[in-house]
């Protein structure tokens, strides 16, 4: 299936293409000479690819170590399969990064193509370049052994398919949409709860245009989730999609509540005690149930605190500048701890915190804080304006809003800057609505003078 023809590439202005290419080359070159291409999660993906090759098993840890149930279900298999395929062509990790740079290049050309296909009243070339400069997590994840850019491309292909379905009324595009969505959930488990609203969405599409392909294809995602859950139950004895949930509900969800109530150190001790108590339980399913039950109990006992932490995480996902990502990638690690402006203000007061921050961080971090934060605020405003002007019956606009707000909400207290890149093309496509709204507001405020 060809989504767009050669003439769409010819229409791309050359300054944009050159800038896009240059940014990718600079980050790829820096990844080549630095040691920042691997994060804490990278080894798990690499081990998955190795175990797929030699043992035909999607196990996320070194096979020679004692095998633990937790690592059978930690990472869904698709990114491991991508690495396996890349390694079959070239055994270099940098070939994987080269492929991911091609994915990223495709993402932004597709975003530009969508903006033209949707006839948006504002060109998105400059916002795309600003995204790559002011949200460095995007290019850092492209040049890291992480699943984020694969996931981002699959999510964007979902939108491309929806747009072409609306334009052509061809239900085959709904099949391609559901296939991309299925591969996305097999890349990162964050979409695992999306299958229910996706079935409802498919029923809505079916009510508008009767096509049984639309109904049948929406079963791809829940069937893939069910098969993977059954596989995990077979390997671990516990019916679940990903052990990331077990880890996250304690460390991120309940952990945020504990840190808010007791402070970081004391909260971490309570978390560690729960984890240690769970290790005394020999049965893995019972161990998981213990962790989940203890975490849920903490959240239910402090609903307002959790609501605050959840909202804070959602805002952090949209407004954070990716300070920790740049530290890892550029190997610029502080001697004692990561310097955070918010933490310094909390510890030293407003003036003292600001003075300490600006006198102890490099100029690049200051630039990123000021201009990156401003750009993130603009993206946040454009998202709300885009949702505010949601047109009844507009499937494309509805789908964009749904994916953005689902993703923001589901990230919860663990909303980090790098998670935002998965929906970054969606956010860019909301910007023209903000420009349109500002222009209308100016016309209302500044009325023409009658002479």
C-alpha positions as CSV (number, residue, x, y, z in Angstrom):
1,X,0.0,0.0,0.0
2,X,1.4,3.4,-1.1
3,X,0.3,6.2,1.2
4,X,1.6,9.1,-0.9
5,X,3.2,9.6,-4.3
6,X,6.5,11.0,-5.4
7,X,5.0,14.5,-6.0
8,X,4.4,14.8,-2.3
9,X,8.2,14.6,-1.7
10,X,8.9,17.1,-4.5
11,X,6.7,19.6,-2.7
12,X,8.8,19.5,0.4
13,X,10.9,22.6,0.6
14,X,14.6,22.0,0.5
15,X,15.6,24.1,3.6
16,X,13.3,21.9,5.7
17,X,14.7,18.7,4.3
18,X,18.3,19.9,4.8
19,X,17.6,21.0,8.4
20,X,15.8,17.6,9.1
21,X,18.7,15.7,7.6
22,X,21.3,17.8,9.5
23,X,19.7,17.3,12.9
24,X,19.6,13.5,12.3
25,X,23.2,13.4,11.2
26,X,24.4,15.4,14.2
27,X,22.6,13.2,16.8
28,X,23.6,10.0,15.0
29,X,27.3,11.1,14.9
30,X,27.2,12.0,18.6
31,X,25.6,8.7,19.4
32,X,28.4,7.0,17.4
33,X,31.3,8.7,19.4
34,X,29.6,8.7,22.8
35,X,28.5,5.9,25.2
36,X,25.0,7.2,25.7
37,X,23.1,5.0,23.3
38,X,22.2,2.4,26.0
39,X,19.8,3.2,28.8
40,X,18.7,1.0,31.7
41,X,16.1,-0.7,29.6
42,X,18.3,-1.3,26.5
43,X,19.9,-4.5,27.7
44,X,16.5,-6.1,28.2
45,X,15.6,-5.5,24.5
46,X,19.0,-6.7,23.3
47,X,18.8,-9.8,25.4
48,X,15.3,-10.4,24.0
49,X,16.8,-10.4,20.5
50,X,19.6,-12.8,21.5
51,X,17.2,-15.2,23.2
52,X,14.9,-15.1,20.2
53,X,17.9,-16.1,18.0
54,X,19.3,-18.9,20.0
55,X,16.4,-20.1,22.2
56,X,13.3,-19.0,20.2
57,X,12.1,-17.3,23.4
58,X,11.2,-13.7,24.2
59,X,13.0,-13.7,27.5
60,X,14.3,-10.2,28.6
61,X,17.4,-11.3,30.6
62,X,20.7,-13.2,30.1
63,X,19.7,-16.8,29.5
64,X,22.7,-18.2,31.4
65,X,21.4,-16.7,34.7
66,X,18.7,-18.4,36.7
67,X,15.5,-17.7,34.7
68,X,13.0,-15.6,36.6
69,X,9.2,-15.4,35.7
70,X,9.4,-11.6,35.9
71,X,11.6,-11.4,32.8
72,X,9.5,-13.6,30.7
73,X,6.7,-11.0,30.7
74,X,8.6,-7.7,31.2
75,X,8.8,-6.5,27.5
76,X,6.4,-7.3,24.7
77,X,8.3,-9.0,21.8
78,X,8.0,-6.7,18.7
79,X,11.0,-4.4,19.3
80,X,13.1,-7.4,20.2
81,X,12.0,-8.9,16.8
82,X,13.1,-5.6,15.1
83,X,16.5,-5.8,16.8
84,X,16.8,-9.5,15.7
85,X,16.1,-8.6,12.1
86,X,18.6,-5.7,12.2
87,X,21.2,-8.0,13.8
88,X,20.7,-10.5,11.0
89,X,21.6,-7.9,8.5
90,X,24.5,-6.3,10.5
91,X,25.6,-7.2,14.0
92,X,26.4,-3.6,14.8
93,X,24.2,-1.7,17.3
94,X,24.7,1.4,15.2
95,X,22.9,-0.3,12.3
96,X,19.9,-0.4,14.6
97,X,20.3,3.3,15.2
98,X,20.6,3.9,11.5
99,X,17.3,2.1,10.9
100,X,15.7,4.1,13.7
101,X,16.9,7.3,12.1
102,X,15.2,6.2,8.9
103,X,12.1,5.6,10.9
104,X,12.3,9.1,12.4
105,X,12.8,10.7,9.0
106,X,9.7,8.8,7.8
107,X,7.8,10.0,10.8
108,X,8.3,13.7,10.1
109,X,7.7,13.4,6.3
110,X,4.5,11.6,7.1
111,X,3.5,14.3,9.6
112,X,4.2,16.9,6.9
113,X,2.2,14.9,4.4
114,X,-0.7,14.6,6.8
115,X,-0.7,18.4,7.4
116,X,-1.1,18.9,3.7
117,X,-3.7,16.1,3.2
118,X,-5.8,17.6,6.0
119,X,-5.3,21.1,4.4
120,X,-4.2,22.6,7.7
121,X,-4.1,26.5,7.5
122,X,-0.6,26.6,8.9
123,X,2.7,25.1,7.7
124,X,4.2,22.6,10.2
125,X,7.8,22.6,8.9
126,X,9.1,25.1,11.4
127,X,7.2,23.5,14.4
128,X,8.8,20.1,13.4
129,X,12.3,21.6,13.4
130,X,11.6,23.3,16.7
131,X,10.4,20.0,18.2
132,X,13.6,18.3,17.3
133,X,15.7,21.1,18.7
134,X,13.7,22.0,21.9
135,X,12.5,18.5,22.8
136,X,15.8,16.6,22.6
137,X,14.3,13.4,24.0
138,X,12.9,12.8,20.5
139,X,16.3,12.6,18.8
140,X,17.9,11.0,21.9
141,X,15.5,8.1,21.8
142,X,16.0,7.8,18.0
143,X,19.7,7.3,18.8
144,X,19.2,5.0,21.8
145,X,18.5,1.3,21.9
146,X,14.9,1.9,23.0
147,X,11.5,1.0,21.6
148,X,10.1,4.5,21.6
149,X,10.7,5.5,17.9
150,X,9.3,2.2,16.7
151,X,6.2,2.8,18.8
152,X,6.0,6.4,17.6
153,X,6.0,5.3,13.9
154,X,3.3,2.7,14.5
155,X,1.1,5.2,16.3
156,X,1.5,7.6,13.4
157,X,0.7,4.9,10.9
158,X,-2.6,4.4,12.8
159,X,-3.4,8.1,12.2
160,X,-2.4,7.9,8.5
161,X,-4.7,4.9,8.0
162,X,-7.6,6.7,9.7
163,X,-7.1,9.8,7.5
164,X,-7.0,7.7,4.4
165,X,-10.1,5.8,5.5
166,X,-12.0,9.0,5.9
167,X,-10.8,10.3,2.6
168,X,-11.4,7.2,0.6
169,X,-14.1,5.4,2.6
170,X,-12.1,2.2,1.9
171,X,-12.5,-0.2,4.9
172,X,-9.1,-1.8,4.0
173,X,-7.5,1.2,5.7
174,X,-9.2,0.2,9.0
175,X,-7.5,-3.2,8.7
176,X,-4.1,-1.5,8.3
177,X,-5.0,0.8,11.2
178,X,-5.8,-2.2,13.5
179,X,-2.7,-4.0,12.3
180,X,-0.5,-1.0,13.2
181,X,-2.3,-0.7,16.6
182,X,-1.7,-4.4,17.3
183,X,2.0,-4.1,16.5
184,X,2.1,-1.0,18.7
185,X,0.7,-2.8,21.8
186,X,3.2,-5.6,21.1
187,X,6.0,-2.9,21.2
188,X,5.0,-1.1,24.5
189,X,2.3,-2.3,26.9
190,X,1.0,1.2,27.5
191,X,-1.8,0.6,25.0
192,X,-3.0,-2.6,26.6
193,X,-6.2,-0.9,27.9
194,X,-7.0,0.7,24.5
195,X,-8.6,-2.4,23.0
196,X,-12.0,-1.7,24.7
197,X,-12.4,1.9,23.4
198,X,-11.0,0.8,20.1
199,X,-13.8,-1.8,19.7
200,X,-16.3,0.9,20.6
201,X,-14.6,3.2,18.0
202,X,-14.9,0.4,15.4
203,X,-18.6,0.0,16.2
204,X,-19.0,3.7,15.6
205,X,-17.3,3.5,12.3
206,X,-19.4,0.5,11.4
207,X,-22.6,2.4,12.2
208,X,-21.5,5.1,9.6
209,X,-20.4,2.7,6.9
210,X,-21.5,-1.0,7.1
211,X,-18.4,-3.1,6.6
212,X,-17.7,-6.4,8.3
213,X,-14.0,-5.9,7.7
214,X,-14.1,-3.0,10.1
215,X,-15.7,-5.2,12.8
216,X,-13.4,-8.2,12.2
217,X,-10.2,-6.2,12.1
218,X,-10.9,-4.6,15.4
219,X,-10.4,-8.1,17.0
220,X,-6.7,-8.2,16.0
221,X,-5.6,-6.2,19.0
222,X,-7.6,-8.0,21.8
223,X,-6.7,-11.4,20.2
224,X,-3.0,-10.5,20.3
225,X,-3.3,-9.3,23.9
226,X,-5.1,-12.5,24.9
227,X,-2.5,-14.7,23.2
228,X,0.3,-12.9,24.9
229,X,-1.4,-13.1,28.3
230,X,-2.0,-16.9,27.8
231,X,1.7,-17.2,26.9
232,X,2.8,-15.3,30.0
233,X,0.5,-17.5,32.2
234,X,2.1,-20.6,30.7
235,X,5.6,-19.2,31.4
236,X,5.0,-17.6,34.8
237,X,1.8,-19.1,36.2
238,X,0.2,-15.6,36.3
239,X,-2.3,-14.4,33.7
240,X,-1.1,-10.9,32.8
241,X,0.1,-8.9,29.8
242,X,3.3,-7.4,31.2
243,X,5.2,-7.4,34.5
244,X,5.9,-3.7,33.9
245,X,2.4,-3.2,35.5
246,X,3.5,-5.0,38.7
247,X,6.7,-3.0,38.8
248,X,5.0,0.3,37.9
249,X,2.1,0.2,40.3
250,X,4.5,-0.1,43.3
251,X,7.3,2.1,42.2
252,X,5.4,4.8,40.3
253,X,1.8,4.9,41.4
254,X,1.9,3.9,45.1
255,X,5.5,5.1,45.2
256,X,4.4,8.7,44.2
257,X,1.8,8.7,47.1
258,X,4.4,7.4,49.6
259,X,7.0,10.0,48.5
260,X,4.4,12.8,48.8
261,X,3.3,11.7,52.3
262,X,6.5,10.5,53.9
263,X,9.2,12.1,51.7
264,X,11.5,10.5,49.2
265,X,13.7,8.5,51.5
266,X,11.0,7.2,53.9
267,X,8.7,6.4,50.9
268,X,11.5,4.4,49.3
269,X,12.0,2.4,52.5
270,X,8.3,1.5,52.6
271,X,8.4,0.4,49.0
272,X,11.5,-1.7,49.6
273,X,9.8,-3.3,52.6
274,X,6.8,-4.3,50.4
275,X,9.1,-5.7,47.8
276,X,11.1,-7.6,50.4
277,X,8.0,-9.1,51.9
278,X,6.8,-10.2,48.5
279,X,10.1,-12.0,47.9
280,X,9.2,-14.3,50.9
281,X,6.3,-15.6,48.9
282,X,7.4,-18.6,46.8
283,X,4.5,-18.5,44.3
284,X,5.0,-15.9,41.6
285,X,1.3,-15.3,41.1
286,X,0.7,-14.8,44.8
287,X,3.8,-12.5,44.9
288,X,2.3,-10.4,42.1
289,X,-1.1,-10.3,43.8
290,X,0.6,-9.2,47.1
291,X,2.4,-6.3,45.4
292,X,-0.7,-5.2,43.5
293,X,-3.0,-5.4,46.6
294,X,-0.5,-3.5,48.8
295,X,-0.1,-0.8,46.2
296,X,-3.8,-0.5,45.5
297,X,-4.5,-0.2,49.3
298,X,-2.0,2.7,49.6
299,X,-3.7,4.5,46.7
300,X,-7.3,3.9,48.0
301,X,-6.3,5.1,51.5
302,X,-5.0,8.4,49.9
303,X,-7.2,9.1,46.9
304,X,-6.7,12.9,47.0
305,X,-2.9,12.5,47.2
306,X,-2.9,10.1,44.4
307,X,-5.1,12.4,42.3
308,X,-2.6,15.1,42.9
309,X,0.4,12.9,41.9
310,X,-1.5,11.6,38.8
311,X,-2.2,15.1,37.6
312,X,1.4,16.2,38.4
313,X,2.7,13.3,36.3
314,X,0.4,14.2,33.4
315,X,1.7,17.8,33.5
316,X,5.2,16.6,33.8
317,X,4.9,14.5,30.7
318,X,3.7,17.6,28.7
319,X,6.0,20.2,30.3
320,X,9.3,18.4,31.2
321,X,12.3,19.2,29.0
322,X,14.0,15.8,29.2
323,X,16.8,16.8,31.5
324,X,17.6,13.2,32.6
325,X,17.6,12.0,28.9
326,X,20.2,14.6,27.9
327,X,22.4,13.7,30.9
328,X,22.5,10.1,30.0
329,X,23.0,10.6,26.3
330,X,25.6,13.4,26.5
331,X,27.3,11.8,29.5
332,X,26.9,15.1,31.5
333,X,26.3,13.5,35.0
334,X,26.5,15.8,38.0
335,X,28.8,14.6,40.8
336,X,26.3,14.3,43.5
337,X,22.8,14.4,42.1
338,X,20.8,15.7,39.2
339,X,20.2,19.4,39.5
340,X,16.6,20.3,39.3
341,X,15.3,23.9,39.3
342,X,12.0,22.8,41.1
343,X,13.9,20.9,43.8
344,X,16.4,23.7,44.3
345,X,13.5,26.2,44.8
346,X,11.9,23.9,47.3
347,X,15.1,23.5,49.2
348,X,16.6,27.0,49.0
349,X,13.6,29.3,48.3
350,X,12.7,31.0,45.0
351,X,15.7,33.4,44.6
352,X,18.3,31.0,46.2
353,X,17.1,28.1,44.1
354,X,17.2,30.1,40.8
355,X,20.6,31.5,41.5
356,X,22.0,28.0,42.4
357,X,20.5,26.4,39.3
358,X,21.8,29.0,36.8
359,X,25.2,29.0,38.4
360,X,25.7,25.2,38.4
361,X,24.2,24.0,35.1
362,X,25.7,24.4,31.6
363,X,24.3,27.0,29.2
364,X,22.7,24.3,27.1
365,X,20.5,23.3,30.1
366,X,19.5,26.9,30.6
367,X,18.6,27.2,27.0
368,X,16.6,24.0,27.1
369,X,14.8,25.1,30.3
370,X,13.7,28.5,29.0
371,X,12.9,27.8,25.4
372,X,12.0,24.2,25.7
373,X,9.5,25.0,28.5
374,X,7.9,27.7,26.4
375,X,7.5,25.4,23.5
376,X,6.0,22.7,25.7
377,X,3.5,25.2,27.1
378,X,2.5,26.1,23.5
379,X,2.0,22.4,22.8
380,X,-0.2,22.0,25.9
381,X,-2.3,25.0,25.0
382,X,-2.7,23.9,21.4
383,X,-3.9,20.4,22.6
384,X,-6.6,21.9,24.7
385,X,-7.7,24.4,22.0
386,X,-7.8,21.5,19.5
387,X,-10.0,19.5,21.9
388,X,-12.2,22.6,22.7
389,X,-13.0,23.0,19.0
390,X,-13.8,19.4,18.4
391,X,-16.3,19.2,15.5
392,X,-19.1,16.7,15.8
393,X,-18.7,13.8,13.5
394,X,-15.1,14.6,12.6
395,X,-13.5,11.2,13.0
396,X,-9.9,12.4,12.4
397,X,-10.1,15.1,15.0
398,X,-11.8,12.8,17.5
399,X,-9.1,10.1,16.9
400,X,-6.2,12.6,17.5
401,X,-7.8,13.9,20.7
402,X,-8.5,10.4,21.9
403,X,-5.0,9.1,21.4
404,X,-3.4,12.2,23.0
405,X,-5.6,12.2,26.1
406,X,-5.5,8.5,26.5
407,X,-1.7,8.5,26.4
408,X,-1.3,11.4,28.8
409,X,-3.8,10.0,31.3
410,X,-2.5,6.4,31.2
411,X,1.1,7.6,31.9
412,X,-0.1,8.8,35.3
413,X,2.5,9.7,38.0
414,X,5.3,8.2,35.9
415,X,4.9,10.8,33.1
416,X,8.5,11.4,31.9
417,X,9.5,13.7,29.0
418,X,10.6,10.8,26.8
419,X,7.1,9.3,26.9
420,X,5.8,12.4,25.1
421,X,7.7,11.6,21.9
422,X,5.3,8.8,21.1
423,X,2.5,11.4,20.5
424,X,4.7,14.3,19.4
425,X,3.5,14.1,15.7
426,X,-0.1,14.2,17.0
427,X,0.8,17.3,19.1
428,X,2.4,19.0,16.1
429,X,-0.8,18.6,14.1
430,X,-2.8,20.4,16.8
431,X,-0.7,23.6,16.4
432,X,-2.5,25.1,13.4
433,X,-5.7,25.1,15.5
434,X,-4.0,27.3,18.1
435,X,-2.7,29.7,15.4
436,X,-6.2,29.9,14.0
437,X,-7.7,30.5,17.5
438,X,-5.1,33.3,18.2
439,X,-5.9,35.0,14.9
440,X,-9.6,34.9,15.7
441,X,-9.0,36.3,19.1
442,X,-6.9,39.2,17.7
443,X,-9.7,40.0,15.3
444,X,-12.2,40.2,18.2
445,X,-10.0,42.3,20.4
446,X,-8.7,44.6,17.7
447,X,-11.8,45.7,15.8
448,X,-11.2,47.5,12.5
449,X,-11.5,51.2,12.7
450,X,-14.2,52.8,10.6
451,X,-12.9,55.8,8.8
